Amino acid sequence: MTESRFPTKDAVLAFIRSSTVPVGKREIARAFKLSGSAHREALKELLRDLEADGNVERGRNKRMAPPQSLPEVAVLEVSAVDPDGELQARPLTWTGEGTPPRIFLLPERGKGAPAPAVGDKLLAKLSRINDRLYEGRIIRRIEGAEGRVLGVYHPAADGGRLIPTDRRNKTEFVVLPPNRGDAEAGDLVMADILPAGRLGLPQVRVTECFGSTAEPRAISLIAIHGAGLPTVFPHAALREAELAAVPPLSTREDLRAIPLVTIDGSDARDFDDAVWAETDPDPSNPGGWHLLVAIADVSYYVRPGSALDRAAYERGNSVYFPDRVVPMLPEALSNGLCSLRPGEDRACLAFHLWIDRDGALVRHRLVRGLMRSAARLTYEQVQACRDGTPDDDTGPLAEPVIAPLYGAFARLWAARGRRGTLELDLPERRVRVDERGRVGEIATRERLDSHRLVEEFMIAANVAAAETLEARTMPGLFRVHDQPSMDKMEALRGFLAGIGQTLPKRQELTPDHFTRILRKAAGTPEAPLVSEVILRAQAQAAYSPENIGHFGLALRRYAHFTSPIRRYADLIVHRALIRTLNLGVGGLDDGAMERLAEIGDHISATERRAAAAERDALDRFTASFLSDRIGARFAGRVSGVTRFGLFVRLDENGADGLIPASTLPDDRYEHDEAKHALVGQRHGRTYRLSAPVSVILVEADPLTGSTLFRLDDPQG
């Protein structure tokens, strides 16, 4: 019998790289038909060489994989639901460089428990697709929402039934009389899932009752509890907030004579940033501007390690719903001392910013000050004033305050255009509720120059914060946005080629490459499709102590500084600046400095949790708004394509809903991920992202947020 030829180092490395899971010596020997002690020793030596060269890594079980690979079985945390409804997860522990690979979770089959939610912990078997992408199959849930379910209680002959509000959970639960608590017919309740019996439906015990689902407030309550958002502040945190008071001027800079103004939406609940501008009087900066961006000094009231700090960290950020807000800080701060109300003294951190005639930031200085807002203005008021129709509030401010703001904004906007940012101006839905909490209107939020003005002032202050930290080598949290991954770029190139557009094949793509493609597509039927696909190709922004820059904004240094009332990241940045500039109490403590990576991961996760809860609430409010129009026809466009159906966005109001694949004309449909399409295998019908469609509303359930359509003309 002829002995097998011993493989080369490259051949073994190629086998390890191609495997979907880590492999051991036994699998390698079997693959290359190796046997005998000589081959075993030679293979052991070869693997040692590969490991020494850094081409592979050896796990705890001595199995080999490419560097920074994930193990075959790992504990994961559900991190997001992508625009196509797919669950994404991240490894609970990651010690590699940069961000961990993406993990898409395969749907569970035959499970009675609710579908995993953002924040749930899972044990999963992983299959490697490539270096940056894995598939995960859930083995079991190890903590989180697996033992609880939010649903609606309905009486029944044997006690009652609980119908989950999560539309992905089709299980019906039994509520025996002793387990009913105070629940009445139609009440929204939280219940614990009881150990499963051998026969019959699973049982639950009601633990909390939130009142009738007929109440409009039930919609956001479902989203809040479904996402596991903390809603009750500890008594100690509330007491700290109630005892807080405006600090004396002391060593602070007195800014009260400067007519700073807040500019927010008409429905804004807190005002944490104020702006002002003037032409720079310095003759060495001809055509330049002096800006002032003042931000509520939350760090003065929320000290490291305090009860307020612990509560704020747990929440990570405020979460906004059409009818309420789940704040990061108690009302005494968020709507009181840290809200820059007109005519009231407020503690602030303020950046003096100097820009040149081209809008470039030439220098900046941070002060801890005391300010007094001159006016609380809305975007609409400011824009109307700029367009020549001032009101009683804006009239006196038109020339001394509003005109200089627009003058400085024009320079910042020109600089933005020159540096080539990614300009994705996608429509945003806005739900208006009446005083009873019922949906009065769903409309697209109008984008005004006044919105852009405030955004550009905030970006300038954020850049100044990042530059200050980096110049002084002070640890902090940066808002980072990585370049799109190579696999997404290849998919995008293939898609663009299909509509006659090209994306350069180069290592360093810039945001301007995408913006040029968007400009070419502007005004064509494909424009919405191109915008959607480019958006989905982008990496997800996050918080990290490692500064890799912000790709979308085309900025090398960027840190969130402007919203410490509602973002813990901004509070960390404030503390870091206070410490490095010796601005007094409330600076970053040593413990936090050592945990910045952990803090960044945590608040990135709470940000994703908040976004998922806000989307969930928006879906439920939309379903409520449409619930009395079953059978109505609507025009819309395909806004998402998945293997289980098409998402459609209505032209009339921006509402989203699903056309299940099972209701499409008789065929077997394959999901073409590269073309963002469902393609019929027998008849060739193709349903593509952004295609116009006419649909009929079949279902709109506010309790589950389920909005279902069917095609108006299935053969069209």
Secondary structure, DSSP 8 states (H G I E B T S, - for coil): --------HHHHHHHHHH-SS-B-HHHHHHHTT--SHHHHHHHHHHHHHHHHTTS-EE-TTS-EESTT---SEEEEEEEEE-TTS-EEEEES---SSSS--EEEE----S--S----TT-EEEEEEEEEETTEEEEEEEEEEESGGGEEEEEEEEETTEEEEEES-TT----EE--GGG-TT--TTEEEEEEE----SSSS-BEEEEEEEEETTSTTHHHHHHHHHHT------HHHHHHHHH-----STTSEE-TTS--EEEE-TT-S---EEEEEEE---TTSTT-EEEEEEEE-HHHHS-TTSHHHHHHHHH-B-EEETTEEE-SS-HHIIIIITS--BTSEEEEEEEEEEE-TT--EEEEEEEEEEEEBSEEEEHHHHHHHHTT---TTTGGGIIIIIHHHHHHHHHHHHHHHHHT--------EEEEE-TTS-EEEEEE----HHHHHHHHHHHHHHHHHHHHHHHTT----EEEB----HHHHHHHHHHHHTTT------S---HHHHHHHHHHHTTSTTHHHHHHHHHHHS---EEESS---BTTTTBS-----S-TTTBHHHHHHHHHHHHHHT--SS---HHHHHTHHHHHHHHHHHHHHHHHHHHHHHHHHHHHHHTT-TT-EEEEEEEEEETTEEEEEETTT--EEEEEGGGSSSS-EEEETTTTEEEETTT--EEETT-EEEEEEEEEETTTTEEEEEESSTT-
